[in-house]
Amino acid sequence: MDHIQLKRVSIQVSLDGYSFNVQDPFSSPQVSSSKTVEGLEIPDLQGDGCELRLSAMTPKVSLVPVQFFDADSSREMLERTVDLDASDEVGCVEVPEFSAVLLYSLSGLKEQSDRLVERLSRPGKEPLRVLPEMYYVLMDVVRTDSYNKIVASYTAPYLHLAVAQGRNLLLSNVYEAVDFTTAEYFIFNALKKLQLNPEVSTISFRTPLSEEEEMSLYRYFKGVERL
């Protein structure tokens, strides 16, 4: 894609373990996964020409307009939309492109996330941070050139989906989907409610798609892209 200028390494933490994909404008995409961080064969991340993204596939997220955000009430604000355990830590990250703040909890993925950061951290380098997958979904919405911007990630059992038209964000949500067919149902239901026609739209996925999944999407969308 034209907007990919650097080698981009995305490493995602999910209930099933770890996965990474490499997008390089000068070579074919690389994809790998492992149940343990020790078994993840992460490519060379040295040099200035590499953008590293660490994300957790957590469903515990909420996007709050910046004018309503109160740092001292972050936990209470997140609890209005998701169920939090007593041990859940709540974090936040600004999304200035949409004048909002994303509240989140890594919940059961925090220990895995900490192990990943420990493995990748280097002395003298800027501290690494694992952010919710929804943050990067929103960032890729901003990068998308088309007018109808549809970006998704799917790793069972969660679908992350964001939809925008031009500069207007219409939807940002996480759905529980036990399989890809269920994920497709949520995608099409969301587009129907937003009155967006998939036949004139391209959907972009941050996570790998099997050939069968990609062909299924092509039956409805004008295009299917891998970010």
Buried (B, 14 or more C-beta within 10 A) or exposed (E): EEEEEEBBBBBBBBEEBBBBBBBBEEEEEBEBBBEEBEEBEBEEBEEEEBBBBBBBBBBBBBBBEEEEBEEEEBEEBBBEEBEBEEEBEBBBBEBEBBEBBBBBBBBBBBEBBBBBBEBBEEEEEEEBEBBBBBBBBBBBBBBBEBEBBBBBBBBBBBBBBBBBBEEEBBBBBBBEBEEBEBBBBBBBEBBEEBEBEBEEBBBBBBBBBEEEBEEBBEEBBBEBBBB
